């Protein structure tokens, strides 16, 4: 069966890579830019439209505020980019905002940032794909008629591409991203040349339309609120900026320098395209409305429900290049494609952040494991599943989804920059070198301004978008926060319960006899109990066996083994493909080949949990191993269970089953006999979860 499933798996995601080939997956700057910056670069396809949509509430007269809103977005973009350049130099390990906040503001702030980023990554996938579907749907009616199906199909396709590895997906995604950027710059340059040099009059297809204002002649507080809401919508151009600080380990050396250069390039490209599209939209008189069927008027008559409102970038391209021209078609195709690929920013950020959180025991351990292609496969699949669910719930409607957007990213921006201010304060308190102090003071000033500005924008976003859907994003953050807190408490409780004591304990006492190979991942109470049990078996040979999946953990295990002076030889098997089952199976088979007449006993320390959800939080290696070893001739498998406190719930359930007797049980003599013992065995045998 494994061979049958392995063939299609290799076709879809490629051959497995050895752990020592991780360096080959690192990205040069030209590939890292489309991988980590595709979200902010592609957001210029819809962020200008969101600004005009909000301003249209007050009618066409409010459009003259759009250049000033663009200037505010540009200032904010440069502030955030400058701030994150400090981050990537100070914290190059890949923890990004989460690490900065945790280190400088405490675990609760770090967990808040992590919750915000996880929500934002899911929304990035949903919004990008929904926007791409809508852009593509203007040319292909089938896509519009089956929006949800097509959106989920794109999610599946992107998931498969990312499971092949970061470098492979980045190389594939680079071409359409660069075509899109080049197309936008050509459009801006040609539009400026036609307007300023040739004096041509360029008109968007909606230039002749009028907008029926929902609130005519807004002034005072109402106008300020509208402008702030338009500004908050335009801030969609900043989503994804933080992904580079989270992805520093994926860059080639020098990692921090390359990440900072990529940040600068991304910021310059994004603001230039954003401002250029806003300027051309004003020049070509683009008209947008939140409800185009009723609010867009042609010769005083509403255009009706049959009208499809094209994005701003499409209307500008039609005015500059001409509808149906080669450059128009190329830019339209590149725009739709790059919006799909913008989700790739989240496909790189979410799994990496999930891995770090899993390492810190805030998420299930499986998210810390790299897959066959050295990508964090479990995190990729989790992101895809969550985004697909969101697309299905919201009908792949970008207008509804984008209202949930931005909140999370500005929470992380603000807390991260506040943490960086504390970082510099802490280092300035001990630094004596004047040159370094001047550099730190300058960096602190940048982060201070960044914290103030992004905090101000966060307040604006919360106030202007809360009732329009931002509350859903806040609810999602709360759910992530509560879930991760509960997972951490569970892992901490289990770690405390199974921690190996320094002195003698009941777990070290010899029970009875039997031997051979004791599987070990860490030194804790269950491992000590298994070793003590194996010693009493008094077999001819006894050794402990571990698999080298993580070199750092293996080194720590060896050192702890020697420090404790455990009198059992420890053998470590190399696993270049990060597998556990296969190396052990091959080693056991090797022992059988050397001495075919001898029996081999594999002893597996396990602990018993009492709640169904606890099984989801622990590795199931023991189940796979036992399934394979039981079919190996001459090999016996022994489980040494260690009951956790939560298993008391299973005992209570078993006791209730014993007290219950089926109709006719007494008459048949089953109660108290064999039938009752079967019930007891079934009740007392919840699936044991492997400790390693």
C-alpha positions as CSV (number, residue, x, y, z in Angstrom):
1,X,0.0,0.0,0.0
2,X,2.9,2.4,0.8
3,X,4.3,1.9,-2.7
4,X,0.9,2.6,-4.2
5,X,0.6,5.9,-2.4
6,X,4.3,6.8,-2.8
7,X,4.1,6.9,-6.6
8,X,1.5,9.6,-7.0
9,X,3.0,11.5,-4.1
10,X,6.4,11.6,-5.9
11,X,4.7,12.7,-9.1
12,X,2.9,15.6,-7.3
13,X,5.6,16.9,-5.0
14,X,8.8,15.3,-6.2
15,X,11.5,13.1,-4.7
16,X,12.3,13.4,-1.0
17,X,15.3,15.5,-0.1
18,X,18.0,14.7,2.5
19,X,18.3,17.0,5.6
20,X,21.8,17.9,4.6
21,X,20.5,19.5,1.4
22,X,18.6,22.2,3.3
23,X,21.2,24.8,2.2
24,X,20.4,24.1,-1.4
25,X,16.8,25.4,-0.8
26,X,18.0,28.9,0.3
27,X,16.8,31.8,-1.8
28,X,18.8,34.5,-3.7
29,X,17.3,38.0,-3.6
30,X,15.8,37.8,-7.1
31,X,13.7,34.8,-6.0
32,X,13.1,35.9,-2.5
33,X,11.4,39.1,-3.7
34,X,8.5,37.3,-5.5
35,X,8.3,34.7,-2.8
36,X,8.0,37.0,0.2
37,X,6.8,40.2,-1.4
38,X,4.2,39.0,-3.8
39,X,1.4,40.1,-1.4
40,X,2.4,43.8,-1.0
41,X,3.4,44.0,-4.7
42,X,0.1,42.5,-5.9
43,X,-2.0,44.5,-3.4
44,X,-1.6,47.6,-5.7
45,X,-4.1,45.7,-8.0
46,X,-7.0,46.3,-5.5
47,X,-5.8,48.8,-2.8
48,X,-6.4,51.9,-5.0
49,X,-9.8,50.6,-5.9
50,X,-10.7,50.2,-2.2
51,X,-9.8,53.8,-1.6
52,X,-12.0,55.0,-4.4
53,X,-14.9,52.7,-3.3
54,X,-14.9,54.3,0.1
55,X,-14.6,57.9,-1.2
56,X,-17.5,57.2,-3.6
57,X,-19.9,57.3,-0.6
58,X,-19.5,61.1,-0.7
59,X,-19.7,61.2,-4.5
60,X,-17.1,62.1,-7.2
61,X,-16.2,65.3,-5.4
62,X,-14.4,63.3,-2.7
63,X,-12.1,61.8,-5.3
64,X,-9.7,64.7,-5.1
65,X,-8.7,63.5,-1.6
66,X,-7.3,60.3,-3.1
67,X,-3.8,61.7,-3.8
68,X,-3.4,62.8,-0.2
69,X,-4.5,59.4,1.0
70,X,-1.9,57.9,-1.3
71,X,0.8,60.2,0.2
72,X,-0.2,59.0,3.7
73,X,0.0,55.4,2.7
74,X,3.4,56.0,1.1
75,X,4.7,57.6,4.3
76,X,3.4,54.6,6.3
77,X,4.9,52.2,3.9
78,X,8.4,53.8,4.2
79,X,8.1,53.9,7.9
80,X,7.2,50.2,8.2
81,X,9.9,49.2,5.8
82,X,12.6,51.3,7.6
83,X,11.4,49.8,10.9
84,X,11.5,46.2,9.7
85,X,15.0,46.7,8.3
86,X,16.0,47.2,12.0
87,X,14.2,44.0,12.9
88,X,15.9,41.7,10.4
89,X,19.3,42.8,11.6
90,X,18.5,42.5,15.3
91,X,16.5,39.2,15.1
92,X,17.7,37.2,12.0
93,X,16.5,33.8,13.4
94,X,13.1,33.9,11.6
95,X,10.9,34.5,14.6
96,X,10.1,38.0,13.3
97,X,7.4,40.0,15.1
98,X,6.7,37.0,17.4
99,X,10.2,36.7,18.6
100,X,10.6,40.5,19.0
101,X,7.4,40.8,21.1
102,X,8.1,37.7,23.2
103,X,11.7,38.7,24.0
104,X,11.0,42.3,24.8
105,X,7.4,42.5,25.9
106,X,6.8,39.0,27.3
107,X,5.1,35.8,26.3
108,X,1.5,37.2,26.3
109,X,2.5,40.0,23.8
110,X,4.3,37.4,21.7
111,X,1.3,35.2,21.6
112,X,-1.0,38.1,20.7
113,X,1.3,38.9,17.8
114,X,1.4,35.3,16.7
115,X,-2.4,35.1,16.8
116,X,-2.7,38.3,14.7
117,X,-0.2,37.0,12.1
118,X,-1.9,33.6,11.8
119,X,-5.2,35.2,11.2
120,X,-3.7,37.7,8.7
121,X,-1.9,34.9,6.8
122,X,-5.2,33.0,6.4
123,X,-6.9,36.1,5.2
124,X,-4.1,36.9,2.8
125,X,-4.7,33.6,1.0
126,X,-8.5,34.1,1.0
127,X,-8.5,37.7,-0.2
128,X,-5.7,37.2,-2.8
129,X,-7.4,34.2,-4.4
130,X,-10.9,35.8,-4.3
131,X,-9.5,38.9,-6.0
132,X,-7.8,36.8,-8.6
133,X,-10.9,34.9,-9.3
134,X,-12.9,38.1,-9.8
135,X,-10.3,39.5,-12.1
136,X,-10.2,36.3,-14.1
137,X,-14.0,36.1,-14.0
138,X,-14.4,39.3,-16.1
139,X,-12.9,37.4,-19.1
140,X,-14.1,33.8,-18.3
141,X,-17.8,33.6,-17.3
142,X,-17.5,30.0,-16.0
143,X,-15.2,31.3,-13.2
144,X,-17.8,33.8,-12.0
145,X,-20.5,31.2,-12.1
146,X,-18.5,28.8,-10.0
147,X,-16.4,31.2,-7.8
148,X,-16.1,29.0,-4.7
149,X,-15.2,25.9,-6.6
150,X,-12.6,27.7,-8.7
151,X,-11.1,29.4,-5.6
152,X,-10.7,26.2,-3.7
153,X,-9.2,24.6,-6.8
154,X,-6.6,27.4,-6.8
155,X,-5.9,26.7,-3.1
156,X,-5.3,23.1,-3.9
157,X,-3.0,23.9,-6.8
158,X,-1.0,26.4,-4.7
159,X,-0.7,23.9,-1.9
160,X,0.8,21.2,-4.1
161,X,3.2,23.7,-5.6
162,X,4.4,24.8,-2.1
163,X,4.7,21.2,-0.9
164,X,7.4,20.8,-3.6
165,X,9.6,23.3,-1.6
166,X,10.1,27.0,-1.2
167,X,12.8,27.3,-3.9
168,X,10.9,25.4,-6.5
169,X,7.6,27.4,-5.9
170,X,9.6,30.6,-5.8
171,X,11.3,30.0,-9.1
172,X,7.9,29.2,-10.7
173,X,6.2,32.2,-9.2
174,X,9.0,34.7,-10.1
175,X,8.1,35.0,-13.7
176,X,4.4,36.2,-13.4
177,X,5.4,38.5,-10.5
178,X,8.1,40.3,-12.5
179,X,5.8,40.4,-15.6
180,X,3.2,42.1,-13.5
181,X,5.6,44.6,-12.0
182,X,7.1,45.4,-15.5
183,X,3.6,45.7,-17.0
184,X,2.5,48.2,-14.3
185,X,5.7,50.3,-14.7
186,X,5.2,50.3,-18.5
187,X,1.6,51.4,-18.0
188,X,2.6,54.2,-15.7
189,X,5.4,55.4,-18.0
190,X,3.4,55.2,-21.2
191,X,0.4,56.9,-19.5
192,X,2.7,59.7,-18.3
193,X,4.2,60.1,-21.8
194,X,0.8,60.2,-23.5
195,X,-0.6,62.7,-21.0
196,X,2.4,65.0,-20.4
197,X,4.3,64.8,-23.8
198,X,1.7,63.9,-26.4
199,X,-1.2,65.7,-24.7
200,X,-3.6,62.8,-25.3
201,X,-6.9,62.6,-23.5
202,X,-7.1,59.1,-21.9
203,X,-10.6,58.1,-20.7
204,X,-11.5,55.1,-18.6
205,X,-14.6,53.1,-19.6
206,X,-16.4,54.6,-16.6
207,X,-15.3,58.2,-17.2
208,X,-18.8,59.2,-18.5
209,X,-20.6,57.8,-15.5
210,X,-21.7,59.7,-12.5
211,X,-21.9,58.5,-8.9
212,X,-25.1,58.8,-6.8
213,X,-23.6,59.8,-3.4
214,X,-25.0,58.1,-0.4
215,X,-24.1,61.1,1.7
216,X,-23.8,64.3,-0.3
217,X,-21.7,67.2,0.9
218,X,-20.1,65.5,3.9
219,X,-18.2,67.9,6.2
220,X,-16.6,68.1,9.6
221,X,-16.4,64.9,11.6
222,X,-18.3,62.8,9.0
223,X,-15.8,63.8,6.3
224,X,-12.8,63.1,8.5
225,X,-14.2,59.7,9.4
226,X,-14.8,58.9,5.7
227,X,-11.2,59.9,4.9
228,X,-9.8,57.8,7.7
229,X,-11.9,54.8,6.5
230,X,-10.5,55.3,3.0
231,X,-7.0,55.5,4.4
232,X,-7.5,52.3,6.3
233,X,-8.7,50.5,3.2
234,X,-5.6,51.8,1.3
235,X,-3.4,50.3,4.0
236,X,-4.1,46.9,2.4
237,X,-1.0,47.8,0.4
238,X,1.1,47.1,3.5
239,X,-0.1,43.5,4.2
240,X,2.7,41.0,3.8
241,X,5.6,43.4,4.6
242,X,6.3,41.5,7.8
243,X,6.7,38.2,5.9
244,X,10.3,39.0,5.1
245,X,11.3,39.4,8.7
246,X,9.7,36.0,9.4
247,X,11.6,34.5,6.5
248,X,15.2,35.6,7.1
249,X,16.5,32.0,7.5
250,X,15.3,31.2,4.0
251,X,17.7,33.8,2.4
252,X,21.2,33.1,1.3
253,X,24.1,34.4,3.3
254,X,24.5,37.2,4.4
255,X,20.9,36.6,5.4
256,X,20.1,39.8,7.3
257,X,21.7,42.0,4.6
258,X,19.9,40.3,1.8
259,X,16.6,40.4,3.7
260,X,17.0,44.2,4.3
261,X,17.8,44.8,0.7
262,X,14.7,42.8,-0.4
263,X,12.6,44.9,2.0
264,X,13.9,48.1,0.5
265,X,13.3,47.0,-3.1
266,X,9.8,45.8,-2.2
267,X,8.9,49.1,-0.5
268,X,10.1,51.2,-3.4
269,X,8.3,49.1,-6.0
270,X,5.1,49.0,-4.1
271,X,4.7,52.7,-3.4
272,X,5.7,53.6,-6.9
273,X,3.1,51.4,-8.4
274,X,0.4,52.4,-5.9
275,X,0.9,56.1,-6.5
276,X,1.2,55.7,-10.3
277,X,-2.1,53.8,-10.4
278,X,-3.9,56.4,-8.2
279,X,-2.5,59.2,-10.4
280,X,-3.6,57.5,-13.6
281,X,-7.0,56.7,-12.1
282,X,-7.5,60.4,-11.4
283,X,-6.3,61.4,-14.9
284,X,-8.5,58.9,-16.7
285,X,-11.5,59.7,-14.5
286,X,-12.1,56.1,-13.2
287,X,-15.5,55.8,-11.4
288,X,-16.1,53.1,-8.7
289,X,-19.1,52.5,-6.5
290,X,-19.8,50.1,-3.6
291,X,-23.1,49.3,-5.2
292,X,-22.5,49.9,-8.9
293,X,-25.9,48.6,-10.1
294,X,-27.7,51.5,-8.3
295,X,-25.1,54.1,-7.6
296,X,-23.4,54.4,-11.0
297,X,-25.5,56.5,-13.3
298,X,-25.2,56.9,-17.1
299,X,-27.2,59.8,-18.5
300,X,-29.0,60.0,-15.2
301,X,-30.1,56.3,-15.3
302,X,-28.7,53.5,-13.1
303,X,-26.7,51.1,-15.1
304,X,-28.5,48.1,-13.6
305,X,-27.5,44.7,-12.2
306,X,-26.0,43.4,-15.5
307,X,-23.0,45.7,-15.2
308,X,-19.7,44.1,-14.1
309,X,-17.4,46.6,-12.3
310,X,-13.9,46.0,-13.4
311,X,-11.0,46.8,-11.0
312,X,-9.2,50.1,-11.1
313,X,-6.1,48.6,-12.7
314,X,-8.1,47.1,-15.5
315,X,-9.9,50.3,-16.3
316,X,-6.6,52.3,-16.2
317,X,-4.9,49.7,-18.5
318,X,-7.8,50.0,-20.9
319,X,-7.5,53.8,-21.0
320,X,-3.7,53.8,-21.5
321,X,-3.1,50.8,-23.8
322,X,-6.5,50.4,-25.4
323,X,-9.0,47.6,-24.9
324,X,-7.9,44.3,-26.6
325,X,-4.3,45.5,-27.2
326,X,-1.4,43.1,-26.5
327,X,-0.1,45.0,-23.5
328,X,-3.6,45.2,-22.1
329,X,-4.1,41.5,-22.4
330,X,-0.7,40.7,-20.9
331,X,-1.2,43.0,-17.9
332,X,-4.7,41.7,-17.3
333,X,-3.5,38.1,-17.3
334,X,-0.4,38.9,-15.2
335,X,-2.6,40.8,-12.7
336,X,-5.0,37.8,-12.3
337,X,-2.1,35.4,-12.0
338,X,-0.1,37.5,-9.5
339,X,-3.1,37.9,-7.3
340,X,-3.3,34.1,-7.0
341,X,0.4,34.0,-6.3
342,X,0.2,36.7,-3.7
343,X,-1.1,34.0,-1.4
344,X,2.4,32.5,-1.6
345,X,3.5,35.1,0.9
346,X,1.3,33.4,3.5
347,X,2.3,29.9,2.3
348,X,5.8,30.8,3.3
349,X,5.0,32.8,6.5
350,X,2.3,30.7,8.1
351,X,4.2,27.3,8.1
352,X,7.4,29.0,9.4
353,X,5.7,30.8,12.2
354,X,3.7,27.6,13.0
355,X,7.0,25.7,13.2
356,X,8.4,28.2,15.7
357,X,5.2,28.2,17.8
358,X,5.2,24.4,17.7
359,X,8.8,24.4,18.9
360,X,7.7,26.7,21.8
361,X,4.9,24.2,22.5
362,X,2.0,26.6,21.5
363,X,0.9,24.5,18.6
364,X,1.0,20.7,17.9
365,X,4.5,19.3,17.5
366,X,3.7,18.0,14.0
367,X,3.9,21.6,12.7
368,X,7.6,21.7,13.6
369,X,8.4,18.8,11.3
370,X,9.7,19.3,7.8
371,X,8.2,17.2,5.0
372,X,9.9,15.2,2.2
373,X,10.8,18.4,0.3
374,X,12.2,20.1,3.4
375,X,9.1,22.4,3.6
376,X,6.9,22.5,6.7
377,X,4.2,20.4,5.0
378,X,1.8,20.2,7.9
379,X,1.6,23.9,8.3
380,X,1.0,24.3,4.5
381,X,-1.9,21.9,4.6
382,X,-3.4,23.5,7.7
383,X,-3.2,27.0,6.1
384,X,-4.8,25.6,2.9
385,X,-7.7,23.9,4.8
386,X,-8.4,27.0,6.9
387,X,-8.4,29.4,3.9
388,X,-10.6,27.0,1.8
389,X,-13.1,27.0,4.6
390,X,-13.1,30.8,4.8
391,X,-13.6,31.1,1.0
392,X,-16.5,28.7,1.2
393,X,-18.2,30.6,4.1
394,X,-17.8,34.0,2.4
395,X,-18.6,32.8,-1.1
396,X,-15.1,33.8,-2.4
397,X,-16.3,37.5,-2.3
398,X,-13.2,39.8,-1.9
399,X,-15.4,42.8,-0.9
400,X,-16.7,40.9,2.1
401,X,-13.3,39.3,2.9
402,X,-11.2,42.5,2.7
403,X,-13.2,44.0,5.6
404,X,-11.7,41.4,7.8
405,X,-8.2,42.3,6.6
406,X,-5.5,44.5,7.9
407,X,-6.4,44.4,11.6
408,X,-4.1,41.5,12.4
409,X,-1.1,42.9,10.5
410,X,-1.2,46.3,12.3
411,X,-1.5,44.6,15.7
412,X,1.8,42.8,14.9
413,X,3.3,46.0,13.4
414,X,2.6,48.0,16.6
415,X,3.7,45.4,19.2
416,X,6.8,44.5,17.2
417,X,8.0,48.1,16.9
418,X,7.2,48.7,20.6
419,X,9.3,45.7,21.4
420,X,12.2,47.0,19.2
421,X,12.2,50.3,21.2
422,X,12.7,48.2,24.4
423,X,15.3,46.2,22.6
424,X,17.4,49.3,21.9
425,X,16.8,50.7,25.4
426,X,18.2,47.5,26.9
427,X,21.3,47.5,24.7
428,X,21.9,51.2,25.2
429,X,22.0,50.7,29.0
430,X,25.2,48.5,28.6
431,X,26.8,49.7,25.4
432,X,29.9,52.0,25.8
433,X,31.1,52.3,22.2
434,X,30.0,55.7,21.0
435,X,29.7,54.7,17.3
436,X,27.5,51.8,18.2
437,X,25.4,54.0,20.5
438,X,24.8,56.5,17.8
439,X,23.6,53.7,15.5
440,X,21.3,52.3,18.3
441,X,19.9,55.8,19.0
442,X,19.1,56.2,15.3
443,X,17.5,52.8,15.1
444,X,15.5,53.4,18.2
445,X,14.2,56.7,16.7
446,X,13.0,54.8,13.6
447,X,11.3,52.1,15.6
448,X,9.7,54.7,18.0
449,X,8.2,56.6,15.0
450,X,7.1,53.3,13.5
451,X,5.4,52.2,16.8
452,X,3.6,55.5,17.1
453,X,2.4,55.7,13.5
454,X,1.3,52.0,13.2
455,X,-0.4,52.3,16.6
456,X,-2.3,55.3,15.3
457,X,-3.3,53.4,12.2
458,X,-4.4,50.4,14.2
459,X,-6.8,52.6,16.2
460,X,-8.1,54.1,12.9
461,X,-8.6,50.6,11.4
462,X,-10.4,49.3,14.5
463,X,-12.7,52.3,14.6
464,X,-13.5,52.5,10.9
465,X,-13.7,48.8,10.1
466,X,-15.0,47.1,13.3
467,X,-18.7,47.1,12.3
468,X,-17.8,46.2,8.7
469,X,-16.3,42.9,9.6
470,X,-13.1,43.6,11.5
471,X,-14.7,42.0,14.6
472,X,-14.5,38.6,12.9
473,X,-10.7,39.0,12.6
474,X,-10.5,40.0,16.3
475,X,-12.6,36.9,17.2
476,X,-10.3,34.8,15.2
477,X,-7.3,36.2,17.0
478,X,-9.0,35.4,20.4
479,X,-9.7,31.9,19.3
480,X,-6.1,31.3,18.2
481,X,-4.8,32.9,21.4
482,X,-7.0,30.7,23.6
483,X,-6.2,27.5,21.7
484,X,-2.4,28.1,21.8
485,X,-2.6,28.9,25.5
486,X,-4.5,25.7,26.2
487,X,-2.0,23.7,24.1
488,X,1.0,25.2,26.0
489,X,-0.6,24.4,29.3
490,X,-1.2,20.8,28.3
491,X,2.4,20.3,27.1
492,X,3.8,22.0,30.2
493,X,1.6,19.8,32.4
494,X,2.7,16.6,30.6
495,X,6.4,17.7,30.7
496,X,6.2,18.3,34.4
497,X,4.5,15.0,35.0
498,X,7.1,13.0,33.1
499,X,10.2,14.9,34.0
500,X,13.1,12.6,35.1
501,X,14.1,13.2,38.7
502,X,17.7,13.8,39.6
503,X,17.9,11.1,42.3
504,X,16.5,7.5,42.5
505,X,12.7,7.1,42.0
506,X,10.1,4.4,41.6
507,X,10.5,4.6,37.9
508,X,14.1,3.5,38.1
509,X,13.4,0.3,40.1
510,X,13.8,-3.0,38.3
511,X,10.5,-4.7,37.6
512,X,10.7,-8.1,35.8
513,X,12.8,-9.7,33.0
514,X,13.1,-9.4,29.2
515,X,15.2,-7.3,26.9
516,X,16.7,-6.1,23.7
517,X,16.3,-2.6,22.1
518,X,14.7,0.2,24.1
519,X,13.6,3.1,21.9
520,X,14.5,6.5,23.4
521,X,13.9,10.1,22.3
522,X,14.4,12.0,25.6
523,X,15.3,11.1,29.2
524,X,12.1,11.3,31.2
525,X,10.2,9.1,33.6
526,X,8.7,6.8,30.9
527,X,12.1,6.3,29.4
528,X,13.7,5.5,32.8
529,X,10.8,3.1,33.5
530,X,11.3,1.3,30.2
531,X,15.1,1.0,30.8
532,X,14.5,-0.4,34.3
533,X,12.0,-2.9,33.0
534,X,14.4,-4.0,30.2
535,X,17.3,-4.5,32.7
536,X,15.3,-7.0,34.7
537,X,14.7,-9.1,31.6
538,X,18.3,-10.1,31.8
539,X,18.7,-10.7,28.1
540,X,22.1,-11.3,26.5
541,X,22.3,-7.8,25.1
542,X,20.7,-4.6,25.9
543,X,21.0,-1.2,24.2
544,X,19.1,2.0,23.9
545,X,18.2,3.2,20.4
546,X,17.5,6.7,19.2
547,X,17.0,8.3,15.7
548,X,18.8,11.5,14.7
549,X,16.1,13.7,13.3
550,X,17.2,16.9,15.0
551,X,21.0,17.2,15.6
552,X,20.5,19.6,18.4
553,X,18.1,17.4,20.3
554,X,20.4,14.3,19.6
555,X,23.4,16.2,21.0
556,X,21.4,17.2,24.1
557,X,20.3,13.5,24.6
558,X,23.9,12.3,24.4
559,X,25.1,14.8,26.9
560,X,22.3,14.1,29.3
561,X,22.9,10.3,28.9
562,X,26.6,10.7,29.8
563,X,25.9,13.2,32.6
564,X,23.5,10.7,34.3
565,X,25.9,7.8,33.8
566,X,23.3,5.5,32.5
567,X,24.9,2.0,32.2
568,X,23.1,1.1,28.9
569,X,24.9,1.8,25.6
570,X,23.1,4.4,23.5
571,X,23.1,3.9,19.8
572,X,21.9,6.7,17.5
573,X,20.7,6.0,13.9
574,X,21.2,8.6,11.2
575,X,18.0,9.6,9.3
576,X,18.8,12.0,6.5
577,X,15.2,12.1,5.4
578,X,13.9,12.7,8.9
579,X,12.1,9.4,9.1
580,X,11.7,7.4,12.3
581,X,10.0,4.2,11.4
582,X,12.2,3.0,8.5
583,X,15.7,3.3,10.2
584,X,14.4,1.3,13.2
585,X,12.8,-1.4,11.0
586,X,16.0,-1.7,9.0
587,X,18.2,-1.9,12.1
588,X,16.0,-4.5,13.7
589,X,16.0,-6.6,10.5
590,X,19.8,-6.3,10.5
591,X,20.0,-7.8,14.0
592,X,17.8,-10.7,12.8
593,X,20.1,-11.3,9.8
594,X,23.2,-11.4,12.0
595,X,21.6,-14.0,14.4
596,X,18.5,-15.6,12.7
597,X,18.0,-18.0,15.6
598,X,17.8,-15.2,18.2
599,X,14.7,-13.3,19.2
600,X,14.6,-9.5,19.2
601,X,12.5,-7.6,21.6
602,X,11.7,-3.9,20.9
603,X,10.6,-2.0,24.0
604,X,8.6,1.2,23.4
605,X,7.9,3.6,26.3
606,X,4.5,5.1,26.0
607,X,2.1,7.1,28.0
608,X,-1.6,6.8,28.3
609,X,-3.9,9.8,28.0
610,X,-7.5,10.0,28.9
611,X,-9.0,12.6,26.5
612,X,-9.5,12.3,22.8
613,X,-8.1,15.7,21.9
614,X,-4.8,14.9,23.6
615,X,-4.1,12.3,20.9
616,X,-4.0,15.1,18.4
617,X,-1.2,16.8,20.2
618,X,1.3,14.0,20.3
619,X,3.2,12.0,17.8
620,X,1.8,8.6,16.8
621,X,5.2,7.0,15.9
622,X,4.6,4.0,18.3
623,X,1.4,3.0,16.4
624,X,3.3,3.0,13.1
625,X,6.2,1.1,14.5
626,X,4.2,-1.6,16.2
627,X,2.2,-2.0,13.0
628,X,5.4,-2.7,11.0
629,X,7.3,-4.6,13.7
630,X,4.4,-7.0,14.3
631,X,4.8,-8.4,10.8
632,X,8.6,-8.9,11.2
633,X,9.4,-12.5,12.0
634,X,11.3,-13.1,15.2
635,X,10.6,-9.7,16.6
636,X,8.6,-9.0,19.7
637,X,7.2,-5.6,20.7
638,X,6.7,-4.6,24.3
639,X,4.9,-1.4,25.3
640,X,5.8,0.1,28.7
641,X,2.9,2.4,29.5
642,X,3.1,5.4,31.7
643,X,-0.3,6.6,32.9
644,X,-0.8,10.4,33.0
645,X,-3.2,12.0,35.4
646,X,-5.7,12.6,32.6
647,X,-6.0,8.8,32.1
648,X,-8.0,8.7,35.3
649,X,-10.9,9.7,33.1
650,X,-10.5,6.5,31.1
651,X,-10.5,4.5,34.3
652,X,-13.7,6.1,35.4
653,X,-15.3,5.3,32.0
654,X,-14.1,1.7,32.4
655,X,-15.6,1.5,35.9
656,X,-18.9,2.7,34.6
657,X,-18.9,0.0,31.9
658,X,-18.1,-2.7,34.6
659,X,-21.1,-1.5,36.6
660,X,-23.4,-1.8,33.5
661,X,-24.7,-5.2,32.4
662,X,-26.6,-5.9,29.2
663,X,-30.1,-7.5,29.4
664,X,-29.7,-11.2,30.0
665,X,-26.1,-11.0,31.1
666,X,-26.8,-12.5,34.5
667,X,-29.0,-15.2,33.0
668,X,-26.2,-16.2,30.7
669,X,-23.6,-16.1,33.5
670,X,-21.6,-13.5,31.6
671,X,-21.5,-11.0,34.4
672,X,-18.3,-11.5,36.4
673,X,-17.1,-13.9,33.9
674,X,-15.3,-13.8,30.6
675,X,-17.6,-11.3,29.0
676,X,-17.0,-8.8,31.8
677,X,-13.3,-9.3,31.4
678,X,-13.5,-8.5,27.7
679,X,-15.4,-5.3,28.5
680,X,-12.7,-4.4,31.1
681,X,-9.9,-5.0,28.6
682,X,-11.6,-2.9,25.9
683,X,-12.4,-0.1,28.4
684,X,-8.9,0.0,29.8
685,X,-7.2,0.1,26.5
686,X,-7.3,3.7,25.1
687,X,-4.9,4.3,22.3
688,X,-1.5,5.0,23.9
689,X,0.3,7.9,22.5
690,X,4.0,7.6,21.6
691,X,6.4,9.8,23.5
692,X,8.7,10.2,20.6
